[in-house]
């Protein structure tokens, strides 16, 4: 199986001992992408967090949505559909899990898909989403609820 790597770089900025240090950092990926990252401003107030950076919670939601989309596109193509656009404004909800720990307790995918040519009927669309969910590596790695909203 494959290995996937990310390098996380952080350098002290502020007073670490007084807990007034910046949580801003960078993510570096093997393909060369470098992304500004930070703790969420919902968890660590600005200016100790950077709202322009991607926070771990957002990254988790984006990973789940991206994985679902990639499988959906592959399955739709194999079924003879032509996808023209795919946009998902996915939402993750924080709450307490069964162990009473704070966690992402639900990820709602909200795909808006435009097809060129024949559009799948509602049952075909449901099957494509179900199969995409079943095959998504990220969904298979999480124990949170992931749902696809009907559009």
C-alpha positions in Angstrom: 0.0 0.0 0.0 1.0 3.6 -0.4 2.4 6.0 2.1 1.3 9.6 2.2 3.4 12.3 3.9 3.0 15.8 5.1 5.5 18.0 6.8 4.3 20.5 9.4 6.5 23.5 10.1 6.0 25.8 13.1 8.4 28.3 14.7 7.8 30.0 18.0 6.4 33.5 17.7 5.2 35.2 20.9 5.6 34.2 24.5 5.4 30.4 24.6 5.6 30.2 28.4 2.7 32.7 28.8 0.6 30.8 26.3 0.5 33.8 24.0 2.3 32.3 21.0 1.1 32.1 17.4 -0.5 28.9 16.2 0.2 29.8 12.6 2.3 27.2 10.7 2.7 25.7 7.3 1.8 22.3 5.7 4.2 21.0 3.0 3.2 18.2 0.7 5.3 15.8 -1.3 4.1 17.3 -4.6 5.5 20.7 -3.7 2.3 22.4 -2.4 2.7 24.5 0.7 -0.3 25.7 2.6 -0.7 28.2 5.4 -2.3 26.6 8.4 -3.4 27.5 11.9 -5.5 26.5 14.8 -9.2 27.4 14.2 -10.2 30.9 15.5 -13.1 29.0 17.1 -10.6 27.2 19.3 -7.8 29.7 19.7 -8.7 33.4 19.4 -7.2 35.8 16.9 -4.4 37.1 16.9 -3.0 33.8 18.3 -4.6 32.0 15.4 -4.6 33.0 11.7 -8.1 32.9 10.1 -6.4 32.9 6.7 -4.8 29.6 7.4 -6.4 26.2 6.9 -7.3 24.7 10.3 -7.2 20.9 10.9 -11.0 20.8 11.2 -11.5 22.4 7.7 -8.8 20.1 6.3 -10.7 17.1 7.5 -14.0 18.3 6.0 -12.2 19.1 2.7 -10.5 15.7 2.6 -13.7 13.9 3.1 -15.5 16.0 0.4 -12.6 15.8 -2.0 -12.3 12.0 -1.6 -16.1 11.5 -2.2 -16.0 13.8 -5.3 -13.0 11.9 -6.8 -14.8 8.6 -6.4 -18.1 10.0 -7.7 -16.4 11.4 -10.8 -14.7 8.0 -11.5 -18.0 6.1 -11.0 -20.1 8.5 -13.0 -17.6 8.3 -15.9 -17.6 4.5 -15.8 -21.4 4.6 -15.9 -21.4 6.7 -19.0 -22.3 10.1 -17.5 -20.4 13.2 -18.3 -19.9 15.5 -15.4 -19.5 19.2 -16.4 -19.1 20.7 -12.9 -19.0 19.5 -9.3 -19.1 21.9 -6.4 -19.5 20.9 -2.7 -20.0 23.3 0.1 -19.4 20.7 2.8 -20.1 21.4 6.4 -18.6 19.7 9.5 -20.3 19.9 12.8 -18.4 19.9 16.1 -20.0 18.2 19.1 -19.5 15.6 21.7 -19.1 12.0 20.5 -20.2 8.8 22.3 -17.2 9.1 24.7 -18.2 12.7 25.5 -15.0 14.0 23.7 -15.2 17.1 21.4 -15.1 15.8 17.8 -16.4 16.4 14.3 -19.6 14.5 14.8 -21.1 14.9 11.4 -19.9 15.9 7.9 -22.6 16.9 5.5 -21.6 16.9 1.8 -23.7 19.2 -0.3 -22.7 18.5 -3.9 -24.1 20.5 -6.8 -23.4 18.5 -9.9 -24.0 19.6 -13.5 -24.0 16.9 -16.2 -23.4 17.4 -19.9 -25.9 15.2 -21.7 -28.0 12.6 -19.9 -28.4 13.2 -16.2 -28.7 10.2 -13.8 -32.2 9.7 -12.5 -32.6 10.0 -8.7 -32.0 6.3 -8.0 -28.9 6.3 -10.2 -27.6 9.4 -8.5 -28.2 7.9 -5.0 -26.3 4.7 -6.1 -23.4 6.7 -7.4 -23.1 8.7 -4.1 -23.5 5.5 -2.1 -20.8 3.7 -4.0 -18.5 6.8 -3.8 -19.0 6.8 0.0 -18.3 3.1 0.2 -15.0 3.5 -1.7 -13.8 6.7 -0.2 -10.6 6.0 1.8 -11.2 9.0 4.1 -14.8 8.0 4.9 -13.5 4.5 5.6 -11.0 6.0 8.0 -13.5 8.0 10.1 -16.1 7.0 12.6 -18.1 10.2 12.2 -21.4 10.4 10.4 -21.1 11.4 6.7 -24.2 12.2 4.8 -24.9 13.5 1.3 -27.7 16.2 1.3 -30.3 15.9 -1.5 -30.1 18.8 -3.8 
